[in-house]
Amino acid sequence: MKKHAVVTINIGTRYSKMASLTLPTHKAYANKIGADFVEIKEFELPLIESEYSAYWAKFKLFELLKSYERIIFLDLDTVVRESCPNLFDIVPEEQFAVLYETDFGIDQTLEINDMLEKMPPIKWDKDYFNVGVMVLSKCHKSIFEFTEDSQGGLKYPEQTLLNYNVNKLGCEVFHLPIQFNHMLFLNVDPSERVDSYIIHYAGLASEVKDILIEDDLEKFESGGPLTTEANLGELIIKKLPDVNPNSEAIYGRLYKDDEIGLSV
């Protein structure tokens, strides 16, 4: 059995710009920690429309865990900085590691209650995690088992199902610090992005992700100050001159939840 892998999903061509920016950081990280780099480029599930494959491809980890002892999964819209330590050295092998949104005051009660109505009842408190960065081992393979009875969540299809599975199985979990999955929507101090190892651009429209990722990478290289949420609008207007700075449309660009999107 091969030992370790860093895995990401890159299906279709819709996010080719973003992939050109983020994948080099994923590959460099895999090389740094001595892991294979695996890029999931296609995936199909029975009963799931093919256009949603970019969401459900995380269930490919079920098969990959037959070949690898441990995996670090990274969403395509994440940047791994050169200073990022080896997460396999930080997370105990028996624990499933993710960042819990509820640790930062995010309420996902609607997602949880909807899933509990669709699926057999289980004991599930209000904790809810994000699946953009995951550290898992072969003992966690069952988390990624998809059956004909599996149902997706309201807004986050695969994410809520994986939350359900972890609670159903009673997995021992490791709460990742924000430095390993920094997201703007968590409403943390902007300075924490500067000090983070993995930046996750979740919750932004895809065109905004490309702009901010490219800007961040340039600033990381030059040492310049990062664009914060407060002045992100100025950067968008600079890069997207068609935007009227006095229009409410800019806020849609800032906060539209296009986390994975559909590949074509």
NUKOL-585104 format. One record per atom (N, C-alpha, C): residue in three letters; x, y, z. Coordinates in steps of 0.2 Angstrom, whole numbers, padded with zeros to 4 digits, always signed. Layout:
// NUKOL-585104
ALAXYZ...
END
This chain:
// NUKOL-585104
MET+0004-0006+0000MET+0000+0000+0000MET+0004+0006+0000LYS+0003+0011-0004LYS+0006+0017-0004LYS+0004+0021+0002LYS+0009+0025+0004LYS+0008+0028+0011LYS+0003+0034+0011HIS+0006+0040+0009HIS+0002+0046+0009HIS+0001+0049+0003ALA-0005+0053+0002ALA-0006+0057-0004ALA-0010+0064-0002VAL-0009+0069-0006VAL-0012+0075-0006VAL-0017+0075-0012VAL-0023+0076-0011VAL-0028+0075-0016VAL-0033+0081-0017THR-0034+0082-0023THR-0039+0088-0025THR-0043+0086-0031ILE-0048+0090-0032ILE-0053+0089-0037ILE-0053+0094-0042ASN-0052+0092-0049ASN-0051+0097-0054ASN-0055+0094-0060ILE-0062+0095-0060ILE-0066+0092-0066ILE-0068+0097-0071GLY-0067+0096-0077GLY-0069+0100-0082GLY-0064+0106-0083THR-0067+0111-0086THR-0062+0117-0088THR-0065+0124-0085ARG-0070+0124-0082ARG-0073+0130-0080ARG-0068+0134-0075TYR-0065+0130-0071TYR-0060+0133-0066TYR-0053+0132-0068SER-0051+0133-0075SER-0045+0132-0077SER-0040+0137-0074LYS-0043+0144-0074LYS-0039+0149-0071LYS-0037+0148-0064MET-0042+0146-0060MET-0040+0145-0053MET-0036+0139-0052ALA-0037+0134-0056ALA-0032+0128-0055ALA-0025+0130-0057SER-0024+0134-0062SER-0017+0136-0064SER-0014+0140-0058LEU-0018+0143-0054LEU-0015+0147-0048LEU-0014+0142-0042THR-0019+0138-0040THR-0019+0134-0034THR-0015+0127-0034LEU-0016+0124-0040LEU-0013+0117-0040LEU-0005+0117-0039PRO-0001+0122-0042PRO+0006+0122-0040PRO+0007+0122-0033THR+0003+0125-0029THR+0004+0126-0022THR+0002+0119-0019HIS-0003+0115-0021HIS-0004+0109-0019HIS+0001+0104-0020LYS+0004+0104-0027LYS+0009+0099-0029LYS+0016+0101-0025ALA+0017+0107-0024ALA+0023+0109-0020ALA+0023+0106-0013TYR+0017+0107-0010TYR+0016+0104-0003TYR+0016+0097-0003ALA+0013+0093-0007ALA+0014+0086-0008ALA+0021+0084-0008ASN+0025+0087-0012ASN+0032+0086-0013ASN+0036+0087-0007LYS+0034+0092-0003LYS+0038+0094+0003LYS+0037+0089+0008ILE+0031+0086+0009ILE+0030+0081+0014ILE+0030+0074+0012GLY+0033+0073+0006GLY+0034+0066+0003GLY+0028+0062+0002ALA+0023+0066-0001ALA+0017+0062-0002ALA+0015+0062-0010ASP+0012+0057-0012ASP+0009+0058-0019ASP+0004+0063-0020PHE+0004+0066-0026PHE-0001+0071-0028PHE-0006+0068-0032VAL-0013+0068-0030VAL-0018+0065-0034VAL-0023+0070-0036GLU-0024+0070-0043GLU-0029+0075-0045GLU-0035+0071-0048ILE-0041+0072-0045ILE-0047+0069-0047ILE-0050+0073-0053LYS-0050+0070-0059LYS-0052+0073-0065LYS-0059+0071-0067GLU-0061+0066-0065GLU-0068+0063-0067GLU-0071+0059-0062PHE-0078+0059-0061PHE-0081+0055-0056PHE-0088+0054-0058GLU-0091+0048-0057GLU-0098+0047-0058GLU-0101+0043-0052LEU-0107+0045-0050LEU-0111+0041-0045LEU-0118+0039-0048PRO-0120+0033-0047PRO-0127+0032-0049PRO-0132+0036-0045LEU-0137+0038-0049LEU-0142+0042-0046LEU-0141+0049-0045ILE-0135+0051-0047ILE-0132+0058-0046ILE-0131+0061-0053GLU-0134+0067-0055GLU-0133+0070-0061GLU-0126+0072-0062SER-0123+0071-0068SER-0116+0071-0070SER-0114+0079-0068GLU-0118+0084-0069GLU-0116+0090-0068GLU-0114+0092-0061TYR-0116+0088-0056TYR-0114+0089-0049TYR-0108+0085-0047SER-0105+0082-0052SER-0099+0078-0051SER-0094+0081-0047ALA-0093+0088-0048ALA-0088+0092-0044ALA-0089+0092-0036TYR-0096+0091-0035TYR-0097+0091-0028TYR-0096+0084-0025TRP-0099+0079-0028TRP-0099+0072-0026TRP-0092+0068-0027ALA-0087+0071-0030ALA-0081+0068-0032ALA-0077+0067-0025LYS-0079+0070-0020LYS-0076+0069-0013LYS-0077+0061-0011PHE-0082+0058-0014PHE-0083+0051-0012PHE-0078+0047-0016LYS-0074+0049-0020LYS-0069+0045-0023LYS-0064+0043-0018LEU-0064+0047-0013LEU-0059+0046-0007LEU-0060+0039-0004PHE-0066+0036-0005PHE-0068+0029-0003PHE-0063+0024-0006GLU-0062+0025-0013GLU-0058+0021-0017GLU-0051+0022-0015LEU-0049+0028-0015LEU-0042+0030-0014LEU-0039+0028-0007LEU-0044+0027-0002LEU-0041+0025+0004LEU-0040+0017+0004LYS-0041+0014-0001LYS-0039+0007-0002LYS-0032+0007-0004SER-0029+0012-0007SER-0022+0013-0009SER-0018+0016-0005TYR-0021+0021-0001TYR-0016+0025+0003TYR-0018+0025+0011GLU-0013+0025+0015GLU-0014+0024+0022GLU-0017+0031+0025ARG-0015+0037+0022ARG-0017+0043+0025ARG-0018+0048+0019ILE-0023+0053+0019ILE-0024+0057+0014ILE-0025+0064+0017ILE-0022+0069+0013ILE-0024+0076+0015ILE-0028+0078+0009PHE-0035+0080+0010PHE-0039+0083+0004PHE-0039+0090+0004LEU-0038+0093-0002LEU-0039+0101-0002LEU-0044+0102-0008ASP-0048+0107-0007ASP-0053+0109-0012ASP-0048+0113-0017LEU-0051+0113-0023LEU-0047+0117-0028LEU-0046+0124-0027ASP-0051+0127-0023ASP-0050+0134-0021ASP-0046+0136-0015THR-0041+0132-0014THR-0037+0133-0008THR-0029+0134-0010VAL-0026+0138-0007VAL-0019+0139-0008VAL-0015+0137-0002VAL-0010+0133-0003VAL-0006+0131+0003VAL+0001+0135+0002ARG+0002+0138+0008ARG+0008+0142+0008ARG+0015+0138+0009GLU+0020+0140+0007GLU+0027+0136+0008GLU+0028+0135+0015SER+0026+0139+0020SER+0027+0137+0027SER+0023+0132+0030CYS+0018+0129+0027CYS+0013+0125+0030CYS+0017+0118+0032PRO+0016+0117+0038PRO+0019+0111+0041PRO+0015+0105+0039ASN+0018+0099+0040ASN+0015+0092+0038ASN+0009+0091+0043LEU+0003+0091+0040LEU-0003+0089+0044LEU-0003+0082+0046PHE+0001+0078+0043PHE+0001+0071+0045PHE+0005+0070+0052ASP+0009+0075+0053ASP+0013+0075+0059ASP+0009+0078+0065ILE+0004+0082+0063ILE+0000+0086+0068ILE-0007+0082+0070VAL-0010+0079+0065VAL-0016+0075+0067VAL-0015+0068+0068PRO-0017+0065+0074PRO-0016+0058+0075PRO-0020+0054+0070GLU-0017+0048+0068GLU-0019+0044+0063GLU-0026+0042+0064GLU-0029+0041+0070GLU-0035+0038+0071GLU-0041+0044+0071GLN-0039+0050+0070GLN-0043+0056+0071GLN-0045+0058+0064PHE-0051+0060+0062PHE-0053+0064+0056PHE-0053+0071+0057ALA-0049+0075+0054ALA-0047+0082+0055ALA-0051+0086+0050VAL-0054+0091+0052VAL-0058+0096+0048VAL-0059+0102+0053LEU-0060+0108+0049LEU-0062+0114+0053LEU-0069+0114+0054TYR-0071+0115+0060TYR-0078+0116+0062TYR-0080+0123+0061GLU-0085+0124+0057GLU-0088+0131+0056GLU-0091+0133+0062THR-0094+0129+0066THR-0098+0131+0072THR-0093+0133+0077ASP-0087+0131+0077ASP-0082+0134+0082ASP-0081+0142+0081PHE-0084+0144+0075PHE-0083+0151+0074PHE-0090+0155+0073GLY-0095+0152+0076GLY-0102+0155+0077GLY-0106+0154+0071ILE-0104+0150+0066ILE-0108+0149+0060ILE-0114+0144+0062ASP-0120+0145+0061ASP-0126+0141+0062ASP-0128+0137+0056GLN-0128+0131+0057GLN-0130+0127+0051GLN-0136+0122+0053THR-0140+0125+0058THR-0146+0121+0060THR-0150+0119+0055LEU-0151+0123+0050LEU-0156+0121+0044LEU-0153+0115+0040GLU-0147+0115+0039GLU-0144+0109+0036GLU-0144+0103+0040ILE-0143+0104+0046ILE-0143+0098+0050ILE-0150+0095+0051ASN-0155+0099+0052ASN-0162+0097+0053ASN-0165+0094+0047ASP-0163+0097+0041ASP-0165+0094+0035ASP-0162+0087+0034MET-0156+0086+0035MET-0153+0080+0034MET-0156+0074+0039LEU-0158+0077+0045LEU-0161+0072+0050LEU-0168+0070+0048GLU-0171+0074+0044GLU-0178+0072+0041GLU-0177+0068+0035LYS-0172+0068+0031LYS-0171+0064+0025LYS-0168+0057+0027MET-0164+0057+0032MET-0160+0051+0034MET-0162+0048+0040PRO-0160+0042+0042PRO-0162+0039+0048PRO-0159+0043+0054PRO-0163+0044+0059PRO-0161+0048+0065PRO-0155+0046+0068ILE-0151+0050+0070ILE-0144+0049+0074ILE-0143+0054+0079LYS-0139+0053+0084LYS-0137+0058+0088LYS-0132+0063+0085TRP-0134+0069+0085TRP-0130+0074+0081TRP-0131+0081+0085ASP-0126+0083+0088ASP-0127+0090+0091ASP-0126+0095+0086LYS-0125+0101+0087LYS-0125+0106+0082LYS-0118+0108+0079ASP-0114+0103+0080ASP-0107+0104+0077ASP-0107+0103+0070TYR-0104+0107+0066TYR-0104+0106+0059TYR-0097+0108+0056PHE-0095+0104+0051PHE-0088+0106+0049PHE-0088+0107+0041ASN-0082+0110+0039ASN-0081+0112+0032ASN-0077+0107+0029VAL-0078+0105+0023VAL-0074+0099+0020VAL-0069+0101+0015GLY-0067+0108+0015GLY-0062+0111+0010GLY-0055+0108+0012VAL-0054+0107+0018VAL-0048+0104+0020VAL-0049+0098+0025MET-0047+0092+0023MET-0048+0086+0027MET-0042+0082+0028VAL-0041+0079+0034VAL-0035+0074+0035VAL-0038+0068+0037LEU-0037+0063+0033LEU-0040+0056+0035LEU-0036+0050+0034SER-0038+0045+0037SER-0034+0039+0036SER-0038+0033+0034LYS-0035+0027+0032LYS-0039+0022+0029LYS-0045+0020+0034CYS-0044+0021+0041CYS-0049+0019+0045CYS-0055+0023+0044HIS-0055+0029+0040HIS-0061+0033+0039HIS-0064+0032+0033LYS-0062+0026+0029LYS-0065+0025+0023LYS-0073+0025+0023SER-0076+0022+0028SER-0083+0022+0028SER-0087+0029+0028ILE-0083+0034+0030ILE-0086+0041+0030ILE-0088+0042+0022PHE-0084+0039+0018PHE-0085+0041+0011PHE-0089+0036+0007GLU-0092+0032+0010GLU-0096+0027+0007GLU-0103+0030+0005PHE-0105+0029-0002PHE-0111+0032-0004PHE-0115+0026-0006THR-0122+0026-0004THR-0126+0021-0005THR-0133+0024-0008GLU-0137+0020-0011GLU-0143+0022-0014GLU-0148+0026-0010ASP-0146+0025-0003ASP-0150+0029+0002ASP-0147+0036+0004SER-0141+0037+0002SER-0138+0043+0003SER-0142+0049+0001GLN-0142+0054+0005GLN-0146+0061+0003GLN-0141+0067+0004GLY-0141+0072-0001GLY-0137+0077+0000GLY-0140+0083+0004GLY-0137+0088+0007GLY-0139+0093+0011GLY-0143+0098+0006LEU-0146+0103+0010LEU-0149+0109+0006LEU-0145+0113+0002LYS-0140+0116+0005LYS-0136+0120+0001LYS-0129+0117+0000TYR-0127+0113+0004TYR-0120+0109+0003TYR-0121+0102+0003PRO-0122+0099-0003PRO-0124+0092-0004PRO-0120+0087-0001GLU-0113+0087-0003GLU-0109+0082+0000GLU-0106+0084+0007GLN-0106+0090+0008GLN-0103+0092+0015GLN-0108+0090+0020THR-0114+0091+0020THR-0119+0089+0025THR-0119+0082+0026LEU-0119+0078+0020LEU-0119+0071+0020LEU-0113+0068+0024LEU-0107+0071+0023LEU-0101+0069+0026LEU-0102+0071+0034ASN-0104+0076+0035ASN-0106+0078+0042ASN-0110+0073+0046TYR-0115+0071+0042TYR-0120+0066+0045TYR-0116+0059+0046ASN-0112+0057+0041ASN-0109+0051+0041ASN-0104+0050+0047VAL-0100+0056+0048VAL-0096+0056+0054VAL-0099+0055+0060ASN-0105+0059+0061ASN-0109+0058+0067ASN-0112+0051+0068LYS-0114+0048+0062LYS-0117+0042+0063LYS-0112+0037+0065LEU-0106+0037+0062LEU-0101+0032+0064LEU-0097+0033+0070GLY-0099+0039+0073GLY-0095+0041+0080GLY-0088+0042+0079CYS-0086+0045+0074CYS-0078+0045+0072CYS-0075+0050+0077GLU-0069+0049+0079GLU-0065+0053+0083GLU-0063+0059+0079VAL-0064+0065+0081VAL-0062+0071+0077VAL-0057+0075+0080PHE-0054+0079+0075PHE-0049+0083+0077PHE-0051+0090+0074HIS-0052+0095+0078HIS-0054+0102+0076HIS-0048+0106+0073LEU-0047+0106+0067LEU-0042+0110+0064LEU-0042+0117+0066PRO-0036+0120+0068PRO-0036+0128+0069PRO-0037+0131+0062ILE-0040+0137+0063ILE-0041+0141+0057ILE-0035+0142+0052GLN-0029+0142+0055GLN-0023+0143+0051GLN-0023+0137+0045PHE-0026+0132+0046PHE-0026+0127+0041PHE-0032+0127+0036ASN-0037+0131+0037ASN-0043+0132+0033ASN-0046+0139+0034HIS-0042+0144+0032HIS-0044+0151+0033HIS-0049+0153+0028MET-0055+0155+0030MET-0061+0157+0026MET-0063+0164+0028LEU-0064+0168+0023LEU-0067+0175+0025LEU-0073+0175+0029PHE-0078+0171+0027PHE-0085+0171+0029PHE-0085+0169+0037LEU-0079+0167+0040LEU-0079+0165+0047LEU-0079+0171+0051ASN-0078+0177+0048ASN-0078+0184+0051ASN-0073+0184+0057VAL-0067+0182+0055VAL-0061+0182+0060VAL-0057+0189+0058ASP-0052+0190+0062ASP-0048+0196+0061ASP-0044+0195+0054PRO-0044+0200+0050PRO-0041+0199+0043PRO-0034+0198+0044SER-0030+0199+0050SER-0023+0198+0050SER-0022+0190+0051GLU-0027+0186+0052GLU-0026+0179+0053GLU-0025+0176+0046ARG-0027+0179+0041ARG-0026+0176+0034ARG-0018+0177+0033VAL-0015+0182+0035VAL-0008+0183+0034VAL-0004+0177+0037ASP-0006+0175+0043ASP-0003+0170+0047ASP-0005+0163+0046SER-0010+0162+0041SER-0012+0156+0040SER-0008+0152+0035TYR-0009+0145+0035TYR-0005+0141+0031TYR-0009+0139+0025ILE-0015+0138+0026ILE-0020+0136+0020ILE-0025+0141+0020ILE-0026+0144+0014ILE-0031+0149+0013ILE-0036+0146+0009HIS-0043+0146+0011HIS-0048+0143+0007HIS-0053+0149+0005TYR-0054+0150-0001TYR-0058+0156-0004TYR-0065+0154-0005ALA-0068+0150+0000ALA-0075+0148+0000ALA-0080+0154+0000GLY-0085+0153-0003GLY-0091+0158-0001GLY-0090+0164-0006LEU-0085+0165-0011LEU-0085+0170-0015LEU-0087+0168-0022ALA-0089+0172-0026ALA-0090+0171-0033ALA-0084+0169-0037SER-0084+0164-0042SER-0078+0161-0045SER-0074+0167-0048GLU-0077+0172-0051GLU-0073+0177-0054GLU-0069+0181-0048VAL-0072+0182-0042VAL-0069+0185-0037VAL-0063+0181-0034LYS-0064+0174-0034LYS-0059+0170-0031LYS-0053+0170-0035ASP-0054+0170-0042ASP-0048+0171-0046ASP-0044+0177-0045ILE-0047+0183-0044ILE-0044+0189-0043ILE-0040+0189-0036LEU-0044+0187-0031LEU-0041+0187-0024LEU-0035+0182-0023ILE-0036+0176-0026ILE-0030+0171-0026ILE-0024+0174-0029GLU-0025+0177-0035GLU-0019+0179-0039GLU-0016+0185-0035ASP-0020+0189-0032ASP-0017+0195-0028ASP-0014+0192-0022ASP-0017+0188-0019ASP-0013+0185-0013ASP-0007+0182-0014LEU-0006+0178-0020LEU+0000+0174-0022LEU+0005+0180-0023GLU+0003+0185-0027GLU+0008+0190-0028GLU+0011+0194-0022LYS+0006+0195-0017LYS+0008+0198-0011LYS+0012+0193-0006PHE+0011+0187-0006PHE+0015+0182-0003PHE+0022+0182-0005GLU+0023+0183-0012GLU+0029+0183-0015GLU+0033+0189-0014SER+0029+0195-0014SER+0033+0202-0013SER+0033+0204-0006GLY+0029+0201-0001GLY+0029+0203+0005GLY+0024+0209+0007GLY+0021+0211+0002GLY+0016+0217+0003GLY+0010+0215+0007PRO+0006+0220+0009PRO+0000+0219+0013PRO-0005+0216+0009LEU-0008+0211+0012LEU-0014+0207+0009LEU-0020+0212+0008THR-0024+0211+0003THR-0030+0214+0002THR-0035+0211+0008THR-0038+0215+0011THR-0043+0213+0017THR-0050+0213+0014GLU-0055+0210+0018GLU-0062+0211+0016GLU-0064+0218+0015ALA-0061+0222+0019ALA-0064+0229+0019ALA-0062+0233+0012ASN-0056+0231+0009ASN-0055+0234+0003ASN-0055+0229-0003LEU-0058+0224-0002LEU-0059+0219-0008LEU-0063+0222-0013GLY-0068+0226-0012GLY-0072+0229-0017GLY-0068+0233-0021GLU-0063+0237-0019GLU-0058+0241-0023GLU-0054+0237-0028LEU-0052+0231-0025LEU-0048+0226-0030LEU-0053+0224-0035ILE-0059+0222-0034ILE-0063+0219-0039ILE-0065+0225-0044ILE-0066+0231-0042ILE-0067+0236-0047ILE-0061+0237-0051LYS-0056+0237-0048LYS-0049+0238-0052LYS-0049+0232-0058LYS-0050+0226-0056LYS-0049+0221-0060LYS-0055+0219-0065LEU-0061+0222-0062LEU-0068+0221-0066LEU-0071+0228-0068PRO-0068+0231-0072PRO-0070+0238-0074PRO-0078+0239-0075ASP-0081+0233-0077ASP-0088+0234-0079ASP-0092+0235-0073VAL-0090+0234-0067VAL-0093+0234-0061VAL-0094+0242-0059ASN-0101+0244-0057ASN-0102+0250-0055ASN-0101+0251-0048PRO-0096+0255-0045PRO-0095+0255-0038PRO-0100+0257-0034ASN-0105+0260-0037ASN-0111+0262-0033ASN-0117+0257-0033SER-0116+0252-0037SER-0121+0247-0038SER-0121+0242-0032GLU-0127+0239-0030GLU-0127+0234-0025GLU-0125+0227-0028ALA-0124+0227-0035ALA-0121+0221-0038ALA-0115+0219-0036ILE-0111+0223-0034ILE-0104+0222-0031ILE-0104+0217-0025TYR-0110+0218-0021TYR-0110+0214-0015TYR-0112+0207-0017GLY-0116+0206-0022GLY-0117+0199-0025GLY-0111+0196-0027ARG-0106+0200-0030ARG-0100+0197-0032ARG-0095+0195-0026LEU-0096+0199-0021LEU-0092+0198-0015LEU-0094+0192-0011TYR-0101+0191-0011TYR-0103+0186-0006TYR-0107+0180-0009LYS-0108+0180-0016LYS-0111+0175-0019LYS-0108+0168-0017ASP-0112+0163-0015ASP-0109+0157-0013ASP-0108+0152-0019ASP-0103+0152-0023ASP-0101+0148-0029ASP-0095+0144-0027GLU-0096+0140-0021GLU-0090+0137-0018GLU-0087+0132-0023ILE-0091+0128-0026ILE-0088+0123-0031ILE-0090+0124-0038GLY-0096+0125-0039GLY-0099+0126-0045GLY-0099+0120-0050LEU-0102+0121-0056LEU-0102+0116-0060LEU-0097+0116-0066SER-0094+0111-0068SER-0089+0111-0073SER-0092+0109-0080VAL-0090+0112-0085VAL-0092+0111-0091VAL-0087+0109-0096
END
